[in-house]
Structures are given as structure tokens and as C-alpha cells.
Amino acid sequence: KIMDVGARMQAACSGRILCLHGSGGRGATLLQRLAPLCAAAPDWNFDALDAPSGLGKWWSYAPGQRSFTALSYVGAEESIALVESHLVAGGYCGVLGFSQGAMLAAIIAARSALGEGPPLRLAICMSAALPKPYEDLLLRLCNAPEMARQSVRTLHCLSKADDVNPPQLGEQVASCFMPSSKVLWHNSGHQVPPTECLGDVGTFLHQSARASLVGDGESD
């Protein structure tokens, strides 16, 4: 069966990505920051979701703690349920998150890979750290069969100059999705990747789309 590239991409992947903002942010603001990426990837549709708390946070924790140190979160399960319901209702094939939203994206992707959440093709985590209360979830993924870890392709955008979320914890998250994870380093600190990295992000999207074609039995 012969199909043009655009139609084959749509057959294998919806081309829709749900974006999750960082703590204290809003979906619309994140989309503004992602505008260069959206323009560079015209075959993909990027939508954003706001955290259900009304405070711009996907979860909260005890004073003096951080997402990578707190032993428990308040509101995380509600946020997971909201995101997963939107993924299903909107027919999204991918999720993208920044900072706290990137940690949530990693949780959603891990649940998907383990068969505990809706299916995903890809996840992009920007400036993530390890979500401490969900460390066991990620460890279960580390110990899962390789086929499970290959089911969701992930891109982890990290910076050695990040002074908010320790980049080594972002690397730890990426390692749980190996061998289908890739790490993209940049020098912009706790920010979305700069414009000079857009080619690498675009390559990841292209490769993820082609990998989904192979998984669906399509060929050139």
C-alpha cells in the first residue's frame, strides 16, 4: 500500500502532543515559549493543559521540600488522572513537559510503558528531575522487559547550568527509559531548549514517527 509521508504519519501517530507547564506556570505561557518549536515542526500539533489546582502546580508538598526530595505529593493523582483522560479524549500520541510538568510527563510515560496508563508514542521532558514519590514506578520500569522500555520513545532536554532541578536527576530519569531514551544537552539553564537545539528535537519527532510506522507494520 502506497501512502504519502504525511498520511503515513497520521496513520501511525496522531501528530498531537499535550504540553504540561512547570510549577506556577500556565499552559498558554508554555506554548508561547515553545513557539519556535511549534513553527519548526509544522506536522505536529501542540496543545497545553493547565494544572487542576488553579495555582499552576500539578502537586504540592511539605514546606522546605522539593519535588525531588519530598516523600509524598498532594494532588498528583488528580493531575495524573486529568492528563491521562485528556490524552485519550484528544487522541494524543505524545506528551511534553517542562520542569514539574516534565516530571509529570515522565510519570505518565512510565505508566504507559508499563501498561498502567493510556498508550503513548513519545514523551519530551525538559528540565526534569526525579519525582521522588514515584521513584518506585521508574525503578519498576528500569527492571521491566526491554520491550516495555522501548514502547515509549523519550527525549530528555537537560542543562549542566540548571540551578533549579539537578541535571543528574534528569539523567537518572532518562536511564529508566533506556534503550529508547535520548538526552539532549544545552547551555541555557532551567529553560526550554534554545533555538539551536530545535533541529535535534525535530529529528527526535521524525524518528519517533518513523518508529511508529515500523511498529504498525508500514513500510516504504
N, C-alpha and C positions, 0 to 999 in steps of 0.2 A: 504494500500500500504506500503510495507516494503522497506526502503532505508537505506544505511549505514549513519553514522553520518556526514561524510564529504560531501556526496551527498546531504543530507538534508540541511546542512548549505548553500551549494551553491544554492540550490533551493530557499531558503528563503532570502538569503543575498549574494551578490557577493563576500564578503570577501575582498573587496578592500577599502582602506582608503586613502583619499587625505590629505596630510600634508602641513600645512601653517607655514612658518618660522616667526620669530619675526622681529621687525624693524631693518634694517641694516643687515639682515641675507640673507642666500641663502637656497634653498631647499636641495641641496646636503649636506650642513653643518648640517642642522637639521636631515637629515636621518642618518648621522654619529653619532649624539648624541642619536638617537633613536635605534641604532644598537642592544643594549641588549634587547629592547622590541621586535624588529623585530625577533630576534633569539628565544625569549621566546614564540612567537605567530606564529608558522610556518604555520598555516592555514589561515593567513591573509597576504595580500599584501599591503605594504606601499609605496606609490609614493609621490613625492613632486612637488610643483608648485612654481615658482618664481614670485614675485610681478611684475606687468606690468610696474611700473615706471622706472625700470632699476636702481633704487637707493636702492633696498632692502626694500622699505617701501610700505605697502598696501595703506597708505594715509599719508598726511601731514596736518599740522595745524599751527596756528599763533605762532610766537616765544614766548617763555615763558609759553606755554601751554603744556598739556599732553593729551593723548588720553582720559583720564577720566575727564578732565576739559574743553577741547576745545568744543565750541558750534557748530563748523562745521568742516568738513574734506574736503580736496581736494583730489580727486582720489578714494574715497571709492566706489562710484557707479560703476566705471570702474572695480575695483577689485572684487566687488560682482558679476558683470556680467561674469567676466573671470572665477571665481571659479565655479559658477553655470553651466556655459557651459561645463567646464571640468568634473564636476560631472556627467552630463548627457552623454557626449560623451564617458567617460570612464566606465560608469556603476558602479560608486562608491556607496557604501551603507553607508559610514561614512566619517567624516572629523575630523582631528586632528590639533590643532593649539597650538603654543607656543607664549606667550606674546601678541604682537599686532596681530599675527596670530590666537591666541586663542580668542581674541575679535571678529575677523572676523568670526571665526568658530561659535561663539555664535550667531552672526547676521544671518549667513547662516542657522543655526539650527532653530532659531526663525522664520525666513521666511518660512522654510519648514513646521514647525508645524502649522503655520497659513495659509498654503495653498498658500503662495505667492512665493514660490520657489520650486525647484525640491524635490522629496521625499527623505528623509534620514532615516536610521535606528538608527544612533548613532552619537554622537559628543563627542570628548575628548578635554577639554580646560585646558591647562597647564599655570599657572601663568597669568590668565586673570584678567582684571579689567572691570568696566562698560564702554562700548563705549558711551560716553556722547551724541553724536548726535543721537544715536539710542536707547536712553533710552525709548522714547515713544513706539518703537517697542517691547521692552522687557516688558514694562508695559501692552501693549495690550495682550501679551502672558500670563502675570500673570492673567489677567481678562478673558481670553478665557476659554471655557468649558474644563473640566478636560481631556476629550478625546483628545483634541488638544495637551495639555501639555504632554500626555502620548505617543504621536506618535513618538517622538524622545527621545531616552534614552541618558542622558548626564552624563559624569564623569568630575568633576572639581578638578584638582590637584592644591592644594594651600599650601603655607608655611607661618607660622607666621613670619619667618625670611626674607620674601620677602621685600627688601628695594627699589624696583622699582615700582611695582604695589601693592597698598594696598590690602591685602588679604580680608579685609571685603567687598571690592567692588566685589571681585571674588565670595564671598558668596552671595552677592546680585544678581549676575547673575545666580548663581545656583538656588536660590529661585524661579526665574521666570519659571523654568522648572519643579518644583515640581508637582506631586509626583514621577516623573521618573528620577530625578536627584540624583546623589550621589557626596559627597565631600570626597576627599582623601587628608589627611594632611600629609606633610612630613617636614623634618627639613633642607632641602638643599637650602633654599632661592629661588632666582629667577633663577631656573634651571628646567630642566625636572626631573621628579621623579627619585630618586635613585634606584639602582637595588633591594634593599629590598622591594620596592613597586611594583615590576613587577607582583608579584602574584595577587595583588589586581586589577591591570589593566587587567591582563589575565582573572580574574574572571568576571570583567565587560564585556569584549568582549564575553566570553562564555555565560553569562546570556543574553546579547543583541541578540546573535544569536538564543538562545532558545526562547526568547520572540518573535522574528520574525517568528519562526516556528508556535507558537501558533496563531499569527496574521494571518498567511497564512492558518490556518486550518490543519496543520500537527500534528500528534501525534506519540507517541512511539508505 
